[in-house]
Amino acid sequence: MSDNGLWAAADATNSANSLFRTGPRLINIETEESTLLTASYDENEIISAAANDVNNDGTIVVGELNEKPAYWSKATGRYTLLSTGSEADGGVAFSITADGRYAVGKLT
C-alpha cells in the first residue's frame, strides 16, 4: 500500500498453475478501480509477475516480472526490469519510497 493510503498493490494466482502469480493489480482505494498490470502482455510472455508496493501517486508499482526485479509504470503500462548486476540473475523488489525514486528488494 502507498504511504498515503490511496493506492494498493495486489497479486492474483494463475488458476491453471498456482505456483505462478500472473495477476498483479494496482488498486485505487478511493474509487476501487483496479488495473491489471500485465494487460499489455501476451500470455506466453509471462512466467510470473508480482506487485508488492506502490508510490504515493499510483504511477509506479514494484515487484517482479519473470522472476526478475522490476517496476511497472503507469506511463508505459509495462514492466521495466531492474539491473541485477553480475552477481545475480533474479530477484524481487519489495518496497518503493513515497516519491518513487528508490526501491528495495532481494537478489537471487
TALINNOR-V111914 format. One record per helix or strand of 3 or more residues. SS is the DSSP state (~ for helix, > for strand). FROM is the first residue (numbers start at 1). TO is the last residue. Records with the same first field share a line. If there is no record, write none. Layout:
SS = FROM-TO  FROM-TO
This chain:
> = 7-10  25-28  34-36  49-54  60-65  68-73  78-81  91-96  103-107
~ = 43-45
